[in-house]
């Protein structure tokens, strides 16, 4: 299924990282917190401001940090994704 975000929305695929505590790797079931790092899958066209389209500064493939509770969780073809507004994205990792 293809999905194209609208306006200044960004489709993200969460990157789940293993967490270690004292040298012990914790299984995903213990890690209840939502990841704050994701890969950009698709971006919307941008936001309209003063009658002009302002494009989004992100591109497909970027790895980004986002606010913990800003994005909405969605499920497409049994896979979990996040949809966030551009303002919820804090930084691009290089």
Order of alpha helices (4+ residues) and beta strands (2+ residues): beta-beta-beta-beta-beta-beta-beta-beta-beta-beta
